[in-house]
């Protein structure tokens, strides 16, 4: 086989391989969307809605962070 024939068969193999991957990805995306549509009525059975998070006043959260930072600095200075 000459170099030109080897190059041509390599390009054919490249195109076929990329085509197979592309077709697989298109089929996979189609299947995922189809399953999403089919399973949408039962979504509440499989995944219950999360409870509303507790509201924490902003001052409490900031005070905890500041206290932790001060404690970390003090611990680092004593070492």
Secondary structure, DSSP 8 states (H G I E B T S, - for coil): --HHHHHHHHHHHHHHHHHHHHHHHHHHHHHHHHHHHHHGGGHHHHS----------HHHHHHHHHHHHHHHHHHHHH-
